[in-house]
């Protein structure tokens, strides 16, 4: 990965966005964390615990990419973020559904 021009390699900073957008309900929420970042060695047991939480205990059912992170890819690292700023935003909206009959009359 190439650092952008002006990036401080001695004190790297990142921003991370976690969001949900459900078009059928209008639910749109996001959390943005930004701050200092640090690369750390990948901890396989911890990584497996995280993946099991979301993918289940049977590794054979996992996408091969996730199995590779644990068992094959020696270049996997953790990115540790120490947030100095945290912003939560609710951008939800009301979904308006027109009935089929109303569309026929107009």
N, CA, C and O atoms as a GROMACS GRO file, in nm:
protein
  424
    1UNK      N    1   0.084  -0.116   0.000
    1UNK     CA    2   0.000   0.000   0.000
    1UNK      C    3   0.089   0.124   0.000
    1UNK      O    4   0.191   0.128   0.070
    2UNK      N    5   0.053   0.222  -0.076
    2UNK     CA    6   0.130   0.345  -0.086
    2UNK      C    7   0.061   0.453  -0.004
    2UNK      O    8  -0.060   0.474  -0.016
    3UNK      N    9   0.138   0.522   0.078
    3UNK     CA   10   0.081   0.630   0.160
    3UNK      C   11   0.054   0.750   0.070
    3UNK      O   12   0.134   0.781  -0.018
    4UNK      N   13  -0.058   0.819   0.092
    4UNK     CA   14  -0.088   0.938   0.012
    4UNK      C   15   0.012   1.049   0.039
    4UNK      O   16   0.075   1.053   0.144
    5UNK      N   17   0.026   1.140  -0.058
    5UNK     CA   18   0.116   1.254  -0.041
    5UNK      C   19   0.077   1.330   0.084
    5UNK      O   20  -0.041   1.353   0.109
    6UNK      N   21   0.175   1.370   0.161
    6UNK     CA   22   0.148   1.445   0.282
    6UNK      C   23   0.121   1.358   0.404
    6UNK      O   24   0.104   1.411   0.514
    7UNK      N   25   0.115   1.226   0.388
    7UNK     CA   26   0.089   1.137   0.501
    7UNK      C   27   0.210   1.133   0.594
    7UNK      O   28   0.324   1.134   0.547
    8UNK      N   29   0.186   1.129   0.721
    8UNK     CA   30   0.292   1.122   0.821
    8UNK      C   31   0.316   0.974   0.853
    8UNK      O   32   0.239   0.912   0.926
    9UNK      N   33   0.423   0.920   0.799
    9UNK     CA   34   0.452   0.777   0.819
    9UNK      C   35   0.488   0.745   0.963
    9UNK      O   36   0.474   0.630   1.006
   10UNK      N   37   0.534   0.843   1.037
   10UNK     CA   38   0.571   0.820   1.177
   10UNK      C   39   0.449   0.816   1.268
   10UNK      O   40   0.450   0.751   1.373
   11UNK      N   41   0.343   0.885   1.228
   11UNK     CA   42   0.220   0.889   1.308
   11UNK      C   43   0.100   0.866   1.217
   11UNK      O   44   0.024   0.959   1.189
   12UNK      N   45   0.082   0.742   1.169
   12UNK     CA   46  -0.029   0.716   1.076
   12UNK      C   47  -0.165   0.735   1.140
   12UNK      O   48  -0.184   0.705   1.258
   13UNK      N   49  -0.259   0.786   1.062
   13UNK     CA   50  -0.396   0.808   1.107
   13UNK      C   51  -0.489   0.742   1.006
   13UNK      O   52  -0.460   0.737   0.886
   14UNK      N   53  -0.602   0.690   1.057
   14UNK     CA   54  -0.702   0.631   0.969
   14UNK      C   55  -0.842   0.673   1.015
   14UNK      O   56  -0.861   0.725   1.124
   15UNK      N   57  -0.937   0.648   0.927
   15UNK     CA   58  -1.078   0.664   0.961
   15UNK      C   59  -1.148   0.534   0.924
   15UNK      O   60  -1.118   0.474   0.821
   16UNK      N   61  -1.242   0.492   1.007
   16UNK     CA   62  -1.316   0.368   0.987
   16UNK      C   63  -1.464   0.401   0.996
   16UNK      O   64  -1.509   0.465   1.091
   17UNK      N   65  -1.540   0.359   0.896
   17UNK     CA   66  -1.685   0.380   0.895
   17UNK      C   67  -1.755   0.245   0.903
   17UNK      O   68  -1.723   0.153   0.828
   18UNK      N   69  -1.850   0.234   0.995
   18UNK     CA   70  -1.938   0.117   1.004
   18UNK      C   71  -2.078   0.170   0.983
   18UNK      O   72  -2.123   0.261   1.053
   19UNK      N   73  -2.148   0.113   0.884
   19UNK     CA   74  -2.282   0.165   0.857
   19UNK      C   75  -2.380   0.056   0.823
   19UNK      O   76  -2.344  -0.058   0.795
   20UNK      N   77  -2.506   0.094   0.826
   20UNK     CA   78  -2.615   0.007   0.785
   20UNK      C   79  -2.708   0.093   0.699
   20UNK      O   80  -2.735   0.208   0.731
   21UNK      N   81  -2.754   0.033   0.591
   21UNK     CA   82  -2.846   0.103   0.501
   21UNK      C   83  -2.949   0.001   0.454
   21UNK      O   84  -2.918  -0.088   0.374
   22UNK      N   85  -3.071   0.014   0.503
   22UNK     CA   86  -3.179  -0.078   0.466
   22UNK      C   87  -3.281   0.000   0.384
   22UNK      O   88  -3.363   0.073   0.439
   23UNK      N   89  -3.277  -0.017   0.253
   23UNK     CA   90  -3.362   0.059   0.163
   23UNK      C   91  -3.511   0.032   0.185
   23UNK      O   92  -3.594   0.121   0.166
   24UNK      N   93  -3.545  -0.091   0.224
   24UNK     CA   94  -3.687  -0.123   0.240
   24UNK      C   95  -3.749  -0.062   0.367
   24UNK      O   96  -3.870  -0.043   0.373
   25UNK      N   97  -3.666  -0.032   0.468
   25UNK     CA   98  -3.719   0.028   0.592
   25UNK      C   99  -3.680   0.174   0.609
   25UNK      O  100  -3.741   0.246   0.689
   26UNK      N  101  -3.578   0.218   0.536
   26UNK     CA  102  -3.530   0.355   0.550
   26UNK      C  103  -3.428   0.373   0.661
   26UNK      O  104  -3.387   0.486   0.689
   27UNK      N  105  -3.386   0.264   0.725
   27UNK     CA  106  -3.289   0.273   0.833
   27UNK      C  107  -3.150   0.299   0.774
   27UNK      O  108  -3.100   0.219   0.695
   28UNK      N  109  -3.090   0.411   0.812
   28UNK     CA  110  -2.954   0.444   0.768
   28UNK      C  111  -2.881   0.503   0.888
   28UNK      O  112  -2.913   0.612   0.935
   29UNK      N  113  -2.782   0.429   0.937
   29UNK     CA  114  -2.703   0.475   1.052
   29UNK      C  115  -2.556   0.452   1.023
   29UNK      O  116  -2.518   0.358   0.953
   30UNK      N  117  -2.474   0.538   1.079
   30UNK     CA  118  -2.330   0.522   1.060
   30UNK      C  119  -2.254   0.568   1.183
   30UNK      O  120  -2.297   0.658   1.256
   31UNK      N  121  -2.141   0.504   1.205
   31UNK     CA  122  -2.047   0.544   1.308
   31UNK      C  123  -1.912   0.559   1.239
   31UNK      O  124  -1.868   0.469   1.167
   32UNK      N  125  -1.848   0.674   1.260
   32UNK     CA  126  -1.716   0.700   1.202
   32UNK      C  127  -1.619   0.722   1.317
   32UNK      O  128  -1.641   0.807   1.403
   33UNK      N  129  -1.512   0.643   1.318
   33UNK     CA  130  -1.405   0.657   1.416
   33UNK      C  131  -1.278   0.697   1.342
   33UNK      O  132  -1.246   0.639   1.238
   34UNK      N  133  -1.207   0.794   1.395
   34UNK     CA  134  -1.081   0.833   1.333
   34UNK      C  135  -0.978   0.858   1.441
   34UNK      O  136  -1.011   0.898   1.553
   35UNK      N  137  -0.852   0.835   1.406
   35UNK     CA  138  -0.745   0.857   1.502
   35UNK      C  139  -0.617   0.788   1.461
   35UNK      O  140  -0.599   0.750   1.346
   36UNK      N  141  -0.529   0.773   1.558
   36UNK     CA  142  -0.399   0.712   1.535
   36UNK      C  143  -0.413   0.563   1.508
   36UNK      O  144  -0.497   0.495   1.566
   37UNK      N  145  -0.328   0.514   1.418
   37UNK     CA  146  -0.333   0.372   1.380
   37UNK      C  147  -0.197   0.306   1.403
   37UNK      O  148  -0.093   0.372   1.402
   38UNK      N  149  -0.201   0.176   1.424
   38UNK     CA  150  -0.079   0.099   1.444
   38UNK      C  151  -0.101  -0.040   1.386
   38UNK      O  152  -0.206  -0.100   1.405
   39UNK      N  153  -0.002  -0.092   1.314
   39UNK     CA  154  -0.006  -0.229   1.263
   39UNK      C  155   0.049  -0.322   1.370
   39UNK      O  156   0.153  -0.295   1.430
   40UNK      N  157  -0.023  -0.432   1.394
   40UNK     CA  158   0.019  -0.530   1.495
   40UNK      C  159   0.018  -0.669   1.434
   40UNK      O  160  -0.056  -0.694   1.338
   41UNK      N  161   0.097  -0.760   1.488
   41UNK     CA  162   0.096  -0.897   1.437
   41UNK      C  163  -0.042  -0.960   1.454
   41UNK      O  164  -0.113  -0.932   1.550
   42UNK      N  165  -0.078  -1.045   1.358
   42UNK     CA  166  -0.207  -1.112   1.362
   42UNK      C  167  -0.205  -1.222   1.467
   42UNK      O  168  -0.113  -1.304   1.470
   43UNK      N  169  -0.305  -1.224   1.552
   43UNK     CA  170  -0.321  -1.324   1.658
   43UNK      C  171  -0.425  -1.424   1.609
   43UNK      O  172  -0.544  -1.395   1.609
   44UNK      N  173  -0.379  -1.543   1.567
   44UNK     CA  174  -0.468  -1.643   1.506
   44UNK      C  175  -0.582  -1.685   1.600
   44UNK      O  176  -0.696  -1.685   1.555
   45UNK      N  177  -0.558  -1.721   1.728
   45UNK     CA  178  -0.671  -1.759   1.813
   45UNK      C  179  -0.775  -1.647   1.828
   45UNK      O  180  -0.895  -1.672   1.828
   46UNK      N  181  -0.728  -1.525   1.842
   46UNK     CA  182  -0.821  -1.412   1.854
   46UNK      C  183  -0.897  -1.392   1.723
   46UNK      O  184  -1.018  -1.368   1.724
   47UNK      N  185  -0.827  -1.402   1.611
   47UNK     CA  186  -0.892  -1.390   1.481
   47UNK      C  187  -0.998  -1.497   1.462
   47UNK      O  188  -1.106  -1.469   1.410
   48UNK      N  189  -0.968  -1.620   1.503
   48UNK     CA  190  -1.066  -1.728   1.491
   48UNK      C  191  -1.189  -1.699   1.576
   48UNK      O  192  -1.301  -1.721   1.531
   49UNK      N  193  -1.169  -1.650   1.699
   49UNK     CA  194  -1.284  -1.616   1.785
   49UNK      C  195  -1.374  -1.512   1.718
   49UNK      O  196  -1.496  -1.523   1.720
   50UNK      N  197  -1.312  -1.411   1.658
   50UNK     CA  198  -1.391  -1.307   1.589
   50UNK      C  199  -1.469  -1.367   1.472
   50UNK      O  200  -1.587  -1.337   1.455
   51UNK      N  201  -1.404  -1.451   1.392
   51UNK     CA  202  -1.471  -1.510   1.276
   51UNK      C  203  -1.581  -1.607   1.318
   51UNK      O  204  -1.687  -1.610   1.256
   52UNK      N  205  -1.559  -1.686   1.422
   52UNK     CA  206  -1.661  -1.779   1.470
   52UNK      C  207  -1.786  -1.704   1.513
   52UNK      O  208  -1.898  -1.751   1.491
   53UNK      N  209  -1.767  -1.588   1.574
   53UNK     CA  210  -1.881  -1.508   1.621
   53UNK      C  211  -1.977  -1.476   1.505
   53UNK      O  212  -2.098  -1.477   1.523
   54UNK      N  213  -1.922  -1.449   1.387
   54UNK     CA  214  -2.005  -1.407   1.274
   54UNK      C  215  -2.031  -1.517   1.172
   54UNK      O  216  -2.133  -1.514   1.103
   55UNK      N  217  -1.941  -1.613   1.161
   55UNK     CA  218  -1.952  -1.715   1.056
   55UNK      C  219  -1.988  -1.854   1.107
   55UNK      O  220  -2.016  -1.943   1.027
   56UNK      N  221  -1.987  -1.873   1.239
   56UNK     CA  222  -2.014  -2.005   1.295
   56UNK      C  223  -1.886  -2.083   1.315
   56UNK      O  224  -1.781  -2.045   1.264
   57UNK      N  225  -1.894  -2.193   1.391
   57UNK     CA  226  -1.775  -2.269   1.430
   57UNK      C  227  -1.721  -2.360   1.321
   57UNK      O  228  -1.604  -2.398   1.327
   58UNK      N  229  -1.802  -2.395   1.221
   58UNK     CA  230  -1.759  -2.489   1.117
   58UNK      C  231  -1.681  -2.415   1.008
   58UNK      O  232  -1.740  -2.355   0.918
   59UNK      N  233  -1.548  -2.420   1.017
   59UNK     CA  234  -1.463  -2.350   0.921
   59UNK      C  235  -1.484  -2.398   0.778
   59UNK      O  236  -1.461  -2.322   0.684
   60UNK      N  237  -1.527  -2.521   0.760
   60UNK     CA  238  -1.550  -2.573   0.624
   60UNK      C  239  -1.660  -2.496   0.552
   60UNK      O  240  -1.664  -2.496   0.429
   61UNK      N  241  -1.749  -2.431   0.626
   61UNK     CA  242  -1.858  -2.354   0.565
   61UNK      C  243  -1.818  -2.209   0.538
   61UNK      O  244  -1.893  -2.135   0.475
   62UNK      N  245  -1.700  -2.169   0.584
   62UNK     CA  246  -1.654  -2.033   0.564
   62UNK      C  247  -1.607  -2.012   0.420
   62UNK      O  248  -1.566  -2.106   0.353
   63UNK      N  249  -1.614  -1.889   0.375
   63UNK     CA  250  -1.554  -1.852   0.248
   63UNK      C  251  -1.404  -1.881   0.259
   63UNK      O  252  -1.344  -1.852   0.362
   64UNK      N  253  -1.343  -1.936   0.155
   64UNK     CA  254  -1.200  -1.971   0.161
   64UNK      C  255  -1.109  -1.855   0.200
   64UNK      O  256  -1.003  -1.877   0.259
   65UNK      N  257  -1.148  -1.732   0.169
   65UNK     CA  258  -1.064  -1.617   0.207
   65UNK      C  259  -1.045  -1.610   0.358
   65UNK      O  260  -0.936  -1.579   0.405
   66UNK      N  261  -1.151  -1.638   0.434
   66UNK     CA  262  -1.142  -1.627   0.580
   66UNK      C  263  -1.056  -1.739   0.638
   66UNK      O  264  -0.981  -1.717   0.734
   67UNK      N  265  -1.066  -1.858   0.581
   67UNK     CA  266  -0.979  -1.968   0.626
   67UNK      C  267  -0.833  -1.934   0.597
   67UNK      O  268  -0.744  -1.965   0.676
   68UNK      N  269  -0.808  -1.870   0.483
   68UNK     CA  270  -0.671  -1.834   0.445
   68UNK      C  271  -0.612  -1.733   0.544
   68UNK      O  272  -0.493  -1.741   0.575
   69UNK      N  273  -0.694  -1.639   0.593
   69UNK     CA  274  -0.643  -1.543   0.691
   69UNK      C  275  -0.586  -1.615   0.813
   69UNK      O  276  -0.484  -1.574   0.869
   70UNK      N  277  -0.651  -1.723   0.853
   70UNK     CA  278  -0.609  -1.794   0.973
   70UNK      C  279  -0.493  -1.890   0.949
   70UNK      O  280  -0.405  -1.902   1.034
   71UNK      N  281  -0.493  -1.958   0.835
   71UNK     CA  282  -0.403  -2.073   0.820
   71UNK      C  283  -0.298  -2.060   0.710
   71UNK      O  284  -0.198  -2.132   0.712
   72UNK      N  285  -0.317  -1.970   0.614
   72UNK     CA  286  -0.226  -1.968   0.500
   72UNK      C  287  -0.152  -1.836   0.483
   72UNK      O  288  -0.032  -1.836   0.452
   73UNK      N  289  -0.219  -1.726   0.503
   73UNK     CA  290  -0.162  -1.595   0.472
   73UNK      C  291  -0.077  -1.544   0.588
   73UNK      O  292  -0.130  -1.499   0.690
   74UNK      N  293   0.053  -1.549   0.572
   74UNK     CA  294   0.144  -1.505   0.677
   74UNK      C  295   0.158  -1.352   0.682
   74UNK      O  296   0.221  -1.298   0.772
   75UNK      N  297   0.098  -1.283   0.584
   75UNK     CA  298   0.106  -1.137   0.577
   75UNK      C  299  -0.010  -1.066   0.647
   75UNK      O  300  -0.016  -0.944   0.649
   76UNK      N  301  -0.104  -1.143   0.705
   76UNK     CA  302  -0.220  -1.083   0.771
   76UNK      C  303  -0.175  -1.007   0.896
   76UNK      O  304  -0.094  -1.057   0.975
   77UNK      N  305  -0.227  -0.887   0.912
   77UNK     CA  306  -0.196  -0.802   1.028
   77UNK      C  307  -0.325  -0.748   1.088
   77UNK      O  308  -0.428  -0.745   1.021
   78UNK      N  309  -0.319  -0.706   1.213
   78UNK     CA  310  -0.426  -0.630   1.275
   78UNK      C  311  -0.395  -0.483   1.255
   78UNK      O  312  -0.279  -0.442   1.259
   79UNK      N  313  -0.497  -0.403   1.234
   79UNK     CA  314  -0.483  -0.258   1.238
   79UNK      C  315  -0.550  -0.213   1.367
   79UNK      O  316  -0.670  -0.230   1.386
   80UNK      N  317  -0.471  -0.155   1.455
   80UNK     CA  318  -0.521  -0.108   1.585
   80UNK      C  319  -0.550   0.041   1.572
   80UNK      O  320  -0.460   0.120   1.540
   81UNK      N  321  -0.674   0.080   1.598
   81UNK     CA  322  -0.717   0.219   1.591
   81UNK      C  323  -0.740   0.271   1.731
   81UNK      O  324  -0.816   0.212   1.808
   82UNK      N  325  -0.675   0.382   1.765
   82UNK     CA  326  -0.700   0.452   1.891
   82UNK      C  327  -0.780   0.577   1.855
   82UNK      O  328  -0.721   0.680   1.821
   83UNK      N  329  -0.913   0.569   1.862
   83UNK     CA  330  -0.994   0.681   1.815
   83UNK      C  331  -0.975   0.808   1.898
   83UNK      O  332  -0.976   0.805   2.022
   84UNK      N  333  -0.958   0.917   1.828
   84UNK     CA  334  -0.958   1.047   1.894
   84UNK      C  335  -1.088   1.121   1.863
   84UNK      O  336  -1.119   1.224   1.922
   85UNK      N  337  -1.163   1.064   1.769
   85UNK     CA  338  -1.292   1.122   1.732
   85UNK      C  339  -1.389   1.009   1.696
   85UNK      O  340  -1.354   0.916   1.623
   86UNK      N  341  -1.510   1.019   1.748
   86UNK     CA  342  -1.614   0.919   1.724
   86UNK      C  343  -1.744   0.993   1.694
   86UNK      O  344  -1.789   1.074   1.775
   87UNK      N  345  -1.804   0.966   1.579
   87UNK     CA  346  -1.926   1.035   1.540
   87UNK      C  347  -2.031   0.931   1.502
   87UNK      O  348  -2.005   0.845   1.417
   88UNK      N  349  -2.148   0.937   1.564
   88UNK     CA  350  -2.260   0.850   1.530
   88UNK      C  351  -2.368   0.937   1.467
   88UNK      O  352  -2.404   1.042   1.520
   89UNK      N  353  -2.420   0.893   1.353
   89UNK     CA  354  -2.519   0.970   1.280
   89UNK      C  355  -2.635   0.881   1.239
   89UNK      O  356  -2.615   0.770   1.191
   90UNK      N  357  -2.756   0.930   1.257
   90UNK     CA  358  -2.876   0.862   1.211
   90UNK      C  359  -2.928   0.940   1.090
   90UNK      O  360  -2.976   1.052   1.103
   91UNK      N  361  -2.918   0.879   0.973
   91UNK     CA  362  -2.963   0.941   0.848
   91UNK      C  363  -3.090   0.875   0.795
   91UNK      O  364  -3.120   0.882   0.676
   92UNK      N  365  -3.163   0.810   0.884
   92UNK     CA  366  -3.282   0.735   0.845
   92UNK      C  367  -3.388   0.826   0.782
   92UNK      O  368  -3.390   0.946   0.805
   93UNK      N  369  -3.473   0.764   0.704
   93UNK     CA  370  -3.580   0.837   0.636
   93UNK      C  371  -3.705   0.751   0.634
   93UNK      O  372  -3.699   0.630   0.655
   94UNK      N  373  -3.818   0.814   0.609
   94UNK     CA  374  -3.945   0.743   0.602
   94UNK      C  375  -3.966   0.693   0.460
   94UNK      O  376  -3.955   0.769   0.364
   95UNK      N  377  -3.995   0.565   0.448
   95UNK     CA  378  -4.021   0.506   0.317
   95UNK      C  379  -4.167   0.531   0.283
   95UNK      O  380  -4.256   0.495   0.360
   96UNK      N  381  -4.191   0.591   0.169
   96UNK     CA  382  -4.327   0.619   0.123
   96UNK      C  383  -4.356   0.524   0.008
   96UNK      O  384  -4.288   0.524  -0.095
   97UNK      N  385  -4.459   0.443   0.027
   97UNK     CA  386  -4.496   0.346  -0.076
   97UNK      C  387  -4.631   0.387  -0.135
   97UNK      O  388  -4.730   0.399  -0.062
   98UNK      N  389  -4.633   0.407  -0.262
   98UNK     CA  390  -4.759   0.438  -0.330
   98UNK      C  391  -4.830   0.308  -0.363
   98UNK      O  392  -4.766   0.212  -0.406
   99UNK      N  393  -4.960   0.304  -0.343
   99UNK     CA  394  -5.034   0.183  -0.373
   99UNK      C  395  -5.051   0.169  -0.524
   99UNK      O  396  -5.048   0.268  -0.597
  100UNK      N  397  -5.069   0.048  -0.570
  100UNK     CA  398  -5.088   0.022  -0.713
  100UNK      C  399  -5.212   0.093  -0.766
  100UNK      O  400  -5.210   0.148  -0.876
  101UNK      N  401  -5.321   0.094  -0.687
  101UNK     CA  402  -5.445   0.159  -0.730
  101UNK      C  403  -5.423   0.310  -0.748
  101UNK      O  404  -5.474   0.368  -0.844
  102UNK      N  405  -5.350   0.371  -0.659
  102UNK     CA  406  -5.324   0.515  -0.668
  102UNK      C  407  -5.245   0.547  -0.794
  102UNK      O  408  -5.268   0.649  -0.859
  103UNK      N  409  -5.152   0.458  -0.830
  103UNK     CA  410  -5.073   0.481  -0.952
  103UNK      C  411  -5.160   0.471  -1.075
  103UNK      O  412  -5.139   0.543  -1.173
  104UNK      N  413  -5.258   0.384  -1.073
  104UNK     CA  414  -5.347   0.364  -1.188
  104UNK      C  415  -5.436   0.486  -1.211
  104UNK      O  416  -5.470   0.515  -1.325
  105UNK      N  417  -5.474   0.557  -1.106
  105UNK     CA  418  -5.567   0.669  -1.116
  105UNK      C  419  -5.496   0.798  -1.158
  105UNK      O  420  -5.564   0.891  -1.203
  106UNK      N  421  -5.370   0.807  -1.146
  106UNK     CA  422  -5.306   0.934  -1.177
  106UNK      C  423  -5.257   0.942  -1.320
  106UNK      O  424  -5.201   1.044  -1.360
   0.00000   0.00000   0.00000
